[in-house]
């Protein structure tokens, strides 16, 4: 019934968004539309039937509006660092990162911010034991 997925973000500078998502994260720009001065959006492909739509506006919400599940968060963080993207560091009662990565239970996670201040989660479910 419901297919596809789109996350919606805001950022004040779409050129910075394109440089970050395409240039640093390696994701394709599917569409860029201008609806007049100061109004427009960028659509970014993130896989089959999934996109991120970033429109002009103030970003930087406190929660994590989008996230990517990956096979190896440590390898992804290392690759992002090689592209100049540093993960967020947290030392909170609910989450503590070590070298940019938090671990709890069977989960490892890291967070990065795009130029609009939007928080992006990167998560791995650690497979342990035998099936």
Residue pairs with C-beta under 8 A, 6 or more apart in sequence:
3 49
4 49
4 50
4 51
5 49
5 50
5 51
6 50
6 51
6 52
6 53
7 51
7 52
7 53
7 65
7 66
8 52
8 53
8 54
8 55
8 65
9 52
9 53
9 54
9 55
9 59
9 65
9 66
9 114
9 116
9 118
10 54
10 55
10 56
10 57
10 58
10 59
10 116
10 118
11 17
11 54
11 55
11 56
11 57
11 59
11 114
11 115
11 116
11 117
11 118
12 56
12 57
12 58
12 59
12 116
13 115
13 116
14 32
14 40
14 41
14 42
14 54
14 56
16 115
16 116
17 42
17 54
17 114
17 115
17 116
18 29
18 32
18 42
19 115
20 85
20 114
20 115
21 27
21 29
21 42
21 44
21 52
21 54
21 114
22 28
22 29
22 44
23 83
24 80
24 83
24 84
24 85
25 80
25 83
25 85
27 44
27 45
27 46
27 52
28 44
28 45
29 42
29 43
29 44
29 45
30 43
30 44
30 45
30 51
31 42
31 43
32 40
32 41
32 42
32 43
33 40
33 41
33 43
34 40
35 41
38 56
39 55
39 56
40 55
40 56
41 53
41 54
41 55
41 56
42 53
42 54
43 51
43 52
43 53
44 51
44 52
44 53
44 54
45 51
46 52
46 68
52 66
54 114
54 116
54 118
59 114
59 116
59 117
59 118
60 113
60 116
60 117
60 118
60 119
61 118
61 119
62 119
63 119
64 111
64 119
64 120
64 121
65 118
65 119
66 118
66 120
66 121
67 120
67 121
67 122
67 123
68 120
68 121
68 122
68 123
69 123
69 124
69 125
70 76
70 122
70 123
70 124
71 124
72 124
73 101
73 108
73 109
73 110
73 122
73 123
73 124
74 101
74 108
76 110
76 122
77 87
77 99
77 100
77 101
77 110
77 122
80 86
80 87
80 112
81 87
85 112
86 100
86 112
87 97
87 100
87 101
87 110
87 111
87 112
87 122
88 97
88 100
88 110
88 111
88 112
88 113
88 119
89 97
89 100
90 96
90 97
90 102
90 111
91 97
95 102
95 104
95 109
96 102
97 110
100 110
101 108
101 109
101 110
102 108
102 109
102 110
103 109
103 126
106 125
106 126
106 127
106 128
107 123
107 124
107 125
107 126
108 123
108 124
108 126
109 121
109 122
109 123
109 124
110 121
110 122
111 119
111 120
111 121
111 122
112 119
112 120
112 122
113 119
113 120
114 120
